Amino acid sequence: MRLIKRLTGSQLVRGSALIFLANNFVNFGNFLFNLVMARLLGKAVYGELGSLFSLYVLSAVPLSVFNIYIIKSVSSRLGRKDLKGIKSIHSWFLPKIFAVSLTLFLLFFISSFFISGFLKLSSPLPIIFMGLNFILAGLSSLNGSVLTGMLAFSLIALNGTVEVLSKLALSILVVLANWGLYGALIGITAGGLIRYFMSVVEISRLLPSYKKNKPPVYSQNIREIIPVIITTLILVSFLNADIILVRHFFSPVAAGEYVALSTLSKSIFYAAAPFVTVMFPIITKRKAGGDPYLLPLLGSLFGSAFISLIAILAFYLFPKFIVNLLFGSKYLNIIPYLVHFSFFTAIYALNHIVTYFLLSVSFNRALYILPIFPLLQTLLIFIFHKSVFTVISINILTSLLYLISAIILIWYKEAKNFIYLIKTRLPLFYYHGQQ
């Protein structure tokens, strides 16, 4: 009973439960979006949509850099109950994120012909259309990062739910109106717009107004952003570079099947993602307050590994049923690769957790070493791409090397804290080990 009471009173457990339920609903909506688009658009066009997504995510790294740093800065000030400081962070970043978003759109517009050629698209217009989303996504991500840093998990869950429902409904309607790929892109943009306006209202209610007395000016040291840039590049590259390269080297149909394979396998990552969403601000807050912070890391790793094991087992036992139910009989060719790719995604989910932990405790030295592995992944796929199995094997190899290296670096930094944790929280285990 005491253990149950402690667990239900844990901020990590309560926050993770809420985000887990909401994210799984959102992820289900996103999966449903992908499944419907895969059926309505066909393999070749669905492959175009998947490559556009991956390209967008890779190109949005500058915005993601802001997001991670804002979450860390806001949660740190929340630990000191400094609402004025949080308000100043929001005000300082707003014009800068808008400028970065506009720049990204212009870069997409200028390079649209080259990118469309590399991805074997029939027109550069989808590239330009996707680039327009940078402007909206930048402003929306700022508000979402502030809400996450303030541990407003219920609002984050609400916003994500409304966005995915809007995106799903509008995309289906417009695609059925014979807009094809553009219908899917319009639905995505509309859903993001609705989420942005919701977050504007929520931010105005959570943070006090300073019309008479302005909040203190927020200043930024560029050196503090460098580790965030590295972290974002690591995580984004690992999960998206392979899709872009497969789109370039393989046939349109094979690329569409690979996107479907990746989407289905990523259910593992999406199911485990709430642990990171909750863990990162909590560890940052605890470290800023001088409190112990290793238990959220261990809990997140255990939860992610447990979810991954269940998913891989389901893919192993019922692959034909799952693929046929979700994507249809046209995509049954991905079955031989499903467990293999799922293993890579499971490792990536663990890498996602340990990477955010390194960032939350400001272990920057490790973050300067680890980017070699996603670079190695991209290089090896660029050289060796004989088959889909080869690409997935390279993903697994590089992600495993990354995980082992990250664990060694974490132990190097936190060995004393881990030993103290064993002594204080696991006394029976520690006593048994001394026998």
PEZICOR-V319009 format. One record per residue. N is the residue number from 1. PSI is psi in radians with two decimals (none if undefined). BURIAL is b if it has 16 or more other ideal C-beta (glycine too) atoms within 10 Angstrom, else e. D_CENTER is the distance of its C-alpha to the mean C-alpha in whole Angstrom. Layout:
BEGIN
n=N psi=PSI burial=BURIAL d_center=D_CENTER
n=N psi=PSI burial=BURIAL d_center=D_CENTER
END
This chain:
BEGIN
n=1 psi=-0.70 burial=e d_center=35
n=2 psi=-0.69 burial=e d_center=34
n=3 psi=-0.76 burial=e d_center=31
n=4 psi=-0.73 burial=e d_center=30
n=5 psi=-0.69 burial=e d_center=31
n=6 psi=-0.72 burial=e d_center=29
n=7 psi=-0.79 burial=e d_center=26
n=8 psi=-0.40 burial=e d_center=26
n=9 psi=-0.08 burial=e d_center=27
n=10 psi=2.31 burial=b d_center=24
n=11 psi=-0.61 burial=e d_center=21
n=12 psi=-0.79 burial=b d_center=19
n=13 psi=-0.82 burial=b d_center=20
n=14 psi=-0.79 burial=e d_center=21
n=15 psi=-0.74 burial=b d_center=17
n=16 psi=-0.68 burial=b d_center=15
n=17 psi=-0.79 burial=b d_center=18
n=18 psi=-0.88 burial=b d_center=17
n=19 psi=-0.61 burial=b d_center=14
n=20 psi=-0.83 burial=b d_center=14
n=21 psi=-0.83 burial=e d_center=17
n=22 psi=-0.79 burial=b d_center=15
n=23 psi=-0.63 burial=b d_center=12
n=24 psi=-0.59 burial=b d_center=14
n=25 psi=-0.77 burial=e d_center=16
n=26 psi=-0.79 burial=b d_center=13
n=27 psi=-0.60 burial=b d_center=12
n=28 psi=-0.72 burial=e d_center=15
n=29 psi=-0.72 burial=b d_center=16
n=30 psi=-0.69 burial=b d_center=13
n=31 psi=-0.76 burial=b d_center=15
n=32 psi=-0.68 burial=e d_center=18
n=33 psi=-0.84 burial=b d_center=17
n=34 psi=-0.70 burial=b d_center=17
n=35 psi=-0.78 burial=b d_center=20
n=36 psi=-0.75 burial=b d_center=22
n=37 psi=-0.66 burial=b d_center=21
n=38 psi=-0.64 burial=b d_center=22
n=39 psi=-0.73 burial=e d_center=25
n=40 psi=-0.64 burial=b d_center=26
n=41 psi=-0.47 burial=b d_center=25
n=42 psi=2.90 burial=e d_center=26
n=43 psi=-0.83 burial=b d_center=25
n=44 psi=-0.84 burial=e d_center=25
n=45 psi=-0.62 burial=b d_center=24
n=46 psi=-0.61 burial=b d_center=21
n=47 psi=-0.65 burial=b d_center=20
n=48 psi=-0.79 burial=b d_center=21
n=49 psi=-0.75 burial=b d_center=18
n=50 psi=-0.72 burial=b d_center=16
n=51 psi=-0.60 burial=b d_center=17
n=52 psi=-0.71 burial=b d_center=16
n=53 psi=-0.86 burial=b d_center=13
n=54 psi=-0.72 burial=b d_center=12
n=55 psi=-0.72 burial=b d_center=14
n=56 psi=-0.79 burial=b d_center=13
n=57 psi=-0.76 burial=b d_center=9
n=58 psi=-0.71 burial=b d_center=12
n=59 psi=-0.38 burial=b d_center=14
n=60 psi=0.19 burial=b d_center=12
n=61 psi=-0.76 burial=e d_center=11
n=62 psi=-0.67 burial=b d_center=14
n=63 psi=-0.70 burial=b d_center=13
n=64 psi=-0.59 burial=b d_center=9
n=65 psi=-0.82 burial=b d_center=12
n=66 psi=-0.76 burial=b d_center=14
n=67 psi=-0.90 burial=b d_center=11
n=68 psi=-0.76 burial=b d_center=11
n=69 psi=-0.66 burial=b d_center=15
n=70 psi=-0.76 burial=b d_center=15
n=71 psi=-0.80 burial=b d_center=14
n=72 psi=-0.76 burial=b d_center=16
n=73 psi=-0.76 burial=b d_center=19
n=74 psi=-0.79 burial=b d_center=19
n=75 psi=-0.58 burial=b d_center=19
n=76 psi=-0.74 burial=b d_center=21
n=77 psi=-0.50 burial=b d_center=24
n=78 psi=-0.62 burial=b d_center=23
n=79 psi=-0.43 burial=b d_center=24
n=80 psi=0.14 burial=e d_center=27
n=81 psi=0.73 burial=e d_center=28
n=82 psi=1.42 burial=b d_center=28
n=83 psi=-0.58 burial=b d_center=27
n=84 psi=-0.69 burial=b d_center=29
n=85 psi=-0.68 burial=b d_center=26
n=86 psi=-0.73 burial=b d_center=23
n=87 psi=-0.69 burial=b d_center=25
n=88 psi=-0.61 burial=b d_center=26
n=89 psi=-0.82 burial=b d_center=22
n=90 psi=-0.78 burial=b d_center=22
n=91 psi=-0.63 burial=e d_center=25
n=92 psi=-0.68 burial=b d_center=24
n=93 psi=-0.41 burial=b d_center=21
n=94 psi=-0.96 burial=e d_center=22
n=95 psi=-0.53 burial=e d_center=24
n=96 psi=-0.71 burial=e d_center=22
n=97 psi=-0.65 burial=b d_center=19
n=98 psi=-0.72 burial=e d_center=21
n=99 psi=-0.74 burial=e d_center=23
n=100 psi=-0.73 burial=b d_center=20
n=101 psi=-0.76 burial=b d_center=19
n=102 psi=-0.69 burial=e d_center=22
n=103 psi=-0.74 burial=e d_center=23
n=104 psi=-0.71 burial=b d_center=20
n=105 psi=-0.78 burial=b d_center=21
n=106 psi=-0.68 burial=e d_center=25
n=107 psi=-0.72 burial=e d_center=23
n=108 psi=-0.75 burial=b d_center=22
n=109 psi=-0.78 burial=e d_center=25
n=110 psi=-0.69 burial=e d_center=27
n=111 psi=0.22 burial=e d_center=26
n=112 psi=-0.65 burial=b d_center=25
n=113 psi=-0.72 burial=e d_center=28
n=114 psi=-0.78 burial=e d_center=27
n=115 psi=-0.75 burial=b d_center=24
n=116 psi=-0.58 burial=b d_center=25
n=117 psi=-0.72 burial=e d_center=28
n=118 psi=-0.67 burial=e d_center=25
n=119 psi=0.05 burial=b d_center=23
n=120 psi=0.73 burial=b d_center=26
n=121 psi=2.64 burial=b d_center=26
n=122 psi=-0.31 burial=e d_center=29
n=123 psi=2.62 burial=e d_center=29
n=124 psi=-0.12 burial=b d_center=27
n=125 psi=-0.72 burial=e d_center=26
n=126 psi=-0.59 burial=b d_center=23
n=127 psi=-0.79 burial=b d_center=22
n=128 psi=-0.73 burial=b d_center=23
n=129 psi=-0.77 burial=b d_center=22
n=130 psi=-0.61 burial=b d_center=19
n=131 psi=-0.55 burial=b d_center=19
n=132 psi=-0.46 burial=e d_center=21
n=133 psi=-0.32 burial=b d_center=17
n=134 psi=-0.70 burial=b d_center=16
n=135 psi=-0.83 burial=b d_center=19
n=136 psi=-0.76 burial=b d_center=18
n=137 psi=-0.61 burial=b d_center=14
n=138 psi=-0.83 burial=b d_center=15
n=139 psi=-0.69 burial=b d_center=17
n=140 psi=-0.68 burial=b d_center=15
n=141 psi=-0.56 burial=b d_center=12
n=142 psi=-0.88 burial=b d_center=15
n=143 psi=-0.70 burial=b d_center=16
n=144 psi=-0.64 burial=b d_center=13
n=145 psi=-0.70 burial=b d_center=13
n=146 psi=-0.75 burial=b d_center=16
n=147 psi=-0.71 burial=b d_center=16
n=148 psi=-0.79 burial=b d_center=14
n=149 psi=-0.51 burial=b d_center=16
n=150 psi=0.11 burial=b d_center=19
n=151 psi=0.54 burial=b d_center=17
n=152 psi=1.14 burial=b d_center=18
n=153 psi=-0.56 burial=b d_center=16
n=154 psi=-0.68 burial=e d_center=18
n=155 psi=-0.69 burial=b d_center=18
n=156 psi=-0.75 burial=b d_center=14
n=157 psi=-0.76 burial=b d_center=15
n=158 psi=-0.81 burial=b d_center=18
n=159 psi=-0.76 burial=b d_center=16
n=160 psi=-0.67 burial=b d_center=13
n=161 psi=-0.81 burial=b d_center=16
n=162 psi=-0.70 burial=e d_center=19
n=163 psi=-0.82 burial=b d_center=16
n=164 psi=-0.62 burial=b d_center=15
n=165 psi=-0.73 burial=b d_center=19
n=166 psi=-0.78 burial=b d_center=20
n=167 psi=-0.78 burial=b d_center=18
n=168 psi=-0.85 burial=b d_center=20
n=169 psi=-0.83 burial=e d_center=23
n=170 psi=-0.66 burial=b d_center=24
n=171 psi=-0.77 burial=b d_center=22
n=172 psi=-0.78 burial=b d_center=24
n=173 psi=-0.81 burial=e d_center=27
n=174 psi=-0.65 burial=b d_center=27
n=175 psi=-0.72 burial=b d_center=27
n=176 psi=-0.35 burial=e d_center=30
n=177 psi=0.29 burial=e d_center=31
n=178 psi=0.59 burial=e d_center=31
n=179 psi=-0.14 burial=e d_center=29
n=180 psi=-2.30 burial=b d_center=27
n=181 psi=-0.66 burial=b d_center=24
n=182 psi=-0.51 burial=e d_center=24
n=183 psi=-0.74 burial=b d_center=24
n=184 psi=-0.72 burial=b d_center=21
n=185 psi=-0.65 burial=b d_center=20
n=186 psi=-0.75 burial=b d_center=22
n=187 psi=-0.71 burial=b d_center=20
n=188 psi=-0.79 burial=b d_center=17
n=189 psi=-0.75 burial=b d_center=18
n=190 psi=-0.74 burial=b d_center=21
n=191 psi=-0.72 burial=b d_center=18
n=192 psi=-0.62 burial=b d_center=16
n=193 psi=-0.73 burial=e d_center=20
n=194 psi=-0.75 burial=b d_center=20
n=195 psi=-0.66 burial=b d_center=17
n=196 psi=-0.82 burial=b d_center=18
n=197 psi=-0.60 burial=e d_center=22
n=198 psi=-0.76 burial=b d_center=21
n=199 psi=-0.54 burial=b d_center=19
n=200 psi=-0.78 burial=e d_center=22
n=201 psi=-0.74 burial=e d_center=24
n=202 psi=-0.74 burial=b d_center=22
n=203 psi=-0.72 burial=b d_center=22
n=204 psi=-0.49 burial=e d_center=26
n=205 psi=-0.58 burial=e d_center=27
n=206 psi=-0.64 burial=e d_center=25
n=207 psi=2.37 burial=b d_center=26
n=208 psi=2.72 burial=e d_center=30
n=209 psi=2.49 burial=e d_center=31
n=210 psi=0.87 burial=e d_center=33
n=211 psi=-0.65 burial=e d_center=36
n=212 psi=-0.88 burial=e d_center=39
n=213 psi=1.88 burial=e d_center=37
n=214 psi=2.56 burial=e d_center=34
n=215 psi=2.80 burial=b d_center=32
n=216 psi=2.56 burial=e d_center=32
n=217 psi=2.34 burial=e d_center=30
n=218 psi=2.26 burial=b d_center=27
n=219 psi=2.66 burial=e d_center=27
n=220 psi=2.31 burial=e d_center=25
n=221 psi=2.05 burial=e d_center=25
n=222 psi=-0.47 burial=e d_center=23
n=223 psi=-0.50 burial=e d_center=24
n=224 psi=-0.33 burial=e d_center=21
n=225 psi=-0.40 burial=e d_center=18
n=226 psi=-0.82 burial=e d_center=19
n=227 psi=-0.56 burial=b d_center=17
n=228 psi=-0.70 burial=b d_center=14
n=229 psi=-0.79 burial=b d_center=14
n=230 psi=-0.79 burial=b d_center=15
n=231 psi=-0.81 burial=b d_center=12
n=232 psi=-0.76 burial=b d_center=9
n=233 psi=-0.70 burial=b d_center=12
n=234 psi=-0.94 burial=b d_center=11
n=235 psi=-0.70 burial=b d_center=8
n=236 psi=-0.73 burial=b d_center=8
n=237 psi=-0.74 burial=b d_center=11
n=238 psi=-0.61 burial=b d_center=11
n=239 psi=-0.02 burial=b d_center=9
n=240 psi=-0.47 burial=b d_center=11
n=241 psi=-0.64 burial=b d_center=14
n=242 psi=-0.65 burial=b d_center=16
n=243 psi=-0.74 burial=b d_center=16
n=244 psi=-0.75 burial=b d_center=17
n=245 psi=-0.65 burial=b d_center=20
n=246 psi=-0.69 burial=b d_center=21
n=247 psi=-0.61 burial=b d_center=21
n=248 psi=-0.74 burial=e d_center=24
n=249 psi=-0.42 burial=e d_center=26
n=250 psi=3.01 burial=b d_center=26
n=251 psi=2.78 burial=e d_center=28
n=252 psi=-0.69 burial=b d_center=26
n=253 psi=-0.79 burial=e d_center=26
n=254 psi=-0.66 burial=b d_center=25
n=255 psi=-0.68 burial=b d_center=22
n=256 psi=-0.70 burial=b d_center=22
n=257 psi=-0.65 burial=b d_center=22
n=258 psi=-0.68 burial=b d_center=19
n=259 psi=-0.73 burial=b d_center=17
n=260 psi=-0.75 burial=b d_center=18
n=261 psi=-0.80 burial=b d_center=18
n=262 psi=-0.76 burial=b d_center=14
n=263 psi=-0.79 burial=b d_center=13
n=264 psi=-0.75 burial=b d_center=15
n=265 psi=-0.53 burial=b d_center=14
n=266 psi=-0.12 burial=b d_center=11
n=267 psi=-0.52 burial=b d_center=12
n=268 psi=-0.84 burial=b d_center=12
n=269 psi=-0.75 burial=b d_center=8
n=270 psi=-0.64 burial=b d_center=8
n=271 psi=-0.56 burial=b d_center=11
n=272 psi=-0.24 burial=b d_center=10
n=273 psi=-0.60 burial=b d_center=7
n=274 psi=-0.49 burial=b d_center=10
n=275 psi=-0.72 burial=b d_center=11
n=276 psi=-0.72 burial=b d_center=9
n=277 psi=-0.68 burial=b d_center=9
n=278 psi=-0.71 burial=b d_center=13
n=279 psi=-0.77 burial=b d_center=14
n=280 psi=-0.94 burial=b d_center=13
n=281 psi=-0.54 burial=b d_center=15
n=282 psi=-0.79 burial=b d_center=17
n=283 psi=-0.73 burial=b d_center=18
n=284 psi=-0.77 burial=b d_center=18
n=285 psi=-0.78 burial=b d_center=21
n=286 psi=-0.72 burial=b d_center=23
n=287 psi=-0.70 burial=b d_center=23
n=288 psi=-0.55 burial=b d_center=24
n=289 psi=0.01 burial=e d_center=27
n=290 psi=0.38 burial=e d_center=28
n=291 psi=2.76 burial=e d_center=27
n=292 psi=2.50 burial=e d_center=26
n=293 psi=0.17 burial=b d_center=22
n=294 psi=-0.50 burial=b d_center=22
n=295 psi=-0.74 burial=b d_center=22
n=296 psi=-0.60 burial=b d_center=18
n=297 psi=-0.87 burial=b d_center=17
n=298 psi=-0.71 burial=e d_center=20
n=299 psi=-0.69 burial=b d_center=19
n=300 psi=-0.74 burial=b d_center=15
n=301 psi=-0.75 burial=b d_center=16
n=302 psi=-0.80 burial=e d_center=19
n=303 psi=-0.74 burial=b d_center=17
n=304 psi=-0.76 burial=b d_center=14
n=305 psi=-0.69 burial=e d_center=17
n=306 psi=-0.81 burial=e d_center=19
n=307 psi=-0.72 burial=b d_center=17
n=308 psi=-0.73 burial=b d_center=16
n=309 psi=-0.75 burial=e d_center=20
n=310 psi=-0.77 burial=e d_center=21
n=311 psi=-0.80 burial=b d_center=19
n=312 psi=-0.69 burial=b d_center=20
n=313 psi=-0.71 burial=e d_center=23
n=314 psi=-0.72 burial=e d_center=23
n=315 psi=-0.56 burial=b d_center=22
n=316 psi=-0.70 burial=e d_center=25
n=317 psi=-0.63 burial=e d_center=28
n=318 psi=0.89 burial=e d_center=27
n=319 psi=-0.79 burial=b d_center=25
n=320 psi=-0.74 burial=e d_center=28
n=321 psi=-0.78 burial=e d_center=28
n=322 psi=-0.84 burial=b d_center=24
n=323 psi=-0.78 burial=b d_center=24
n=324 psi=-0.67 burial=e d_center=27
n=325 psi=-0.74 burial=e d_center=26
n=326 psi=-0.82 burial=b d_center=22
n=327 psi=-0.33 burial=b d_center=23
n=328 psi=2.94 burial=e d_center=27
n=329 psi=-0.38 burial=e d_center=29
n=330 psi=-0.32 burial=b d_center=29
n=331 psi=0.29 burial=b d_center=25
n=332 psi=-0.29 burial=e d_center=27
n=333 psi=-0.28 burial=e d_center=27
n=334 psi=-0.15 burial=b d_center=24
n=335 psi=-0.79 burial=e d_center=25
n=336 psi=-0.34 burial=e d_center=26
n=337 psi=-0.07 burial=b d_center=23
n=338 psi=-0.90 burial=b d_center=21
n=339 psi=-0.70 burial=b d_center=21
n=340 psi=-0.84 burial=b d_center=21
n=341 psi=-0.61 burial=b d_center=18
n=342 psi=-0.59 burial=b d_center=16
n=343 psi=-0.71 burial=b d_center=18
n=344 psi=-0.77 burial=b d_center=15
n=345 psi=-0.63 burial=b d_center=12
n=346 psi=-0.74 burial=b d_center=14
n=347 psi=-0.72 burial=b d_center=14
n=348 psi=-0.69 burial=b d_center=11
n=349 psi=-0.70 burial=b d_center=10
n=350 psi=-0.71 burial=b d_center=12
n=351 psi=-0.64 burial=b d_center=12
n=352 psi=-0.75 burial=b d_center=8
n=353 psi=-0.87 burial=b d_center=11
n=354 psi=-0.55 burial=b d_center=14
n=355 psi=-0.79 burial=b d_center=12
n=356 psi=-0.56 burial=b d_center=11
n=357 psi=-0.80 burial=b d_center=14
n=358 psi=-0.67 burial=b d_center=16
n=359 psi=-0.70 burial=b d_center=15
n=360 psi=-0.52 burial=b d_center=16
n=361 psi=0.15 burial=b d_center=19
n=362 psi=0.70 burial=e d_center=20
n=363 psi=1.28 burial=b d_center=20
n=364 psi=-0.51 burial=b d_center=20
n=365 psi=-0.70 burial=e d_center=23
n=366 psi=-0.67 burial=b d_center=20
n=367 psi=-0.39 burial=b d_center=18
n=368 psi=-0.36 burial=e d_center=20
n=369 psi=-0.70 burial=e d_center=21
n=370 psi=-0.41 burial=b d_center=18
n=371 psi=-0.24 burial=b d_center=17
n=372 psi=-0.49 burial=e d_center=20
n=373 psi=-0.81 burial=b d_center=18
n=374 psi=-0.55 burial=b d_center=16
n=375 psi=-0.70 burial=e d_center=19
n=376 psi=-0.69 burial=e d_center=21
n=377 psi=-0.86 burial=b d_center=19
n=378 psi=-0.76 burial=b d_center=19
n=379 psi=-0.78 burial=e d_center=23
n=380 psi=-0.70 burial=b d_center=24
n=381 psi=-0.65 burial=b d_center=22
n=382 psi=-0.59 burial=e d_center=24
n=383 psi=-0.79 burial=e d_center=27
n=384 psi=1.81 burial=e d_center=27
n=385 psi=0.76 burial=b d_center=26
n=386 psi=-0.65 burial=e d_center=29
n=387 psi=2.96 burial=e d_center=27
n=388 psi=-0.67 burial=b d_center=24
n=389 psi=-0.67 burial=e d_center=25
n=390 psi=-0.76 burial=e d_center=25
n=391 psi=-0.79 burial=b d_center=21
n=392 psi=-0.68 burial=b d_center=20
n=393 psi=-0.67 burial=e d_center=22
n=394 psi=-0.71 burial=b d_center=21
n=395 psi=-0.80 burial=b d_center=17
n=396 psi=-0.82 burial=b d_center=19
n=397 psi=-0.89 burial=e d_center=21
n=398 psi=-0.63 burial=b d_center=19
n=399 psi=-0.61 burial=b d_center=16
n=400 psi=-0.76 burial=b d_center=19
n=401 psi=-0.68 burial=b d_center=20
n=402 psi=-0.84 burial=b d_center=17
n=403 psi=-0.80 burial=b d_center=17
n=404 psi=-0.77 burial=e d_center=21
n=405 psi=-0.73 burial=b d_center=21
n=406 psi=-0.72 burial=b d_center=19
n=407 psi=-0.73 burial=e d_center=20
n=408 psi=-0.75 burial=e d_center=24
n=409 psi=-0.68 burial=b d_center=23
n=410 psi=-0.74 burial=b d_center=21
n=411 psi=-0.68 burial=e d_center=25
n=412 psi=-0.67 burial=e d_center=27
n=413 psi=-0.64 burial=e d_center=25
n=414 psi=0.29 burial=b d_center=25
n=415 psi=-0.78 burial=e d_center=28
n=416 psi=-0.70 burial=e d_center=31
n=417 psi=-0.62 burial=e d_center=28
n=418 psi=-0.74 burial=e d_center=27
n=419 psi=-0.72 burial=e d_center=31
n=420 psi=-0.67 burial=e d_center=32
n=421 psi=-0.74 burial=b d_center=29
n=422 psi=-0.71 burial=e d_center=31
n=423 psi=-0.72 burial=e d_center=34
n=424 psi=-0.64 burial=e d_center=34
n=425 psi=-0.44 burial=e d_center=31
n=426 psi=1.09 burial=e d_center=32
n=427 psi=-0.63 burial=e d_center=36
n=428 psi=-0.71 burial=e d_center=37
n=429 psi=-0.76 burial=e d_center=35
n=430 psi=-0.70 burial=e d_center=36
n=431 psi=-0.71 burial=e d_center=40
n=432 psi=-0.61 burial=e d_center=40
n=433 psi=-0.32 burial=e d_center=38
n=434 psi=-0.16 burial=e d_center=41
n=435 psi=none burial=e d_center=44
END
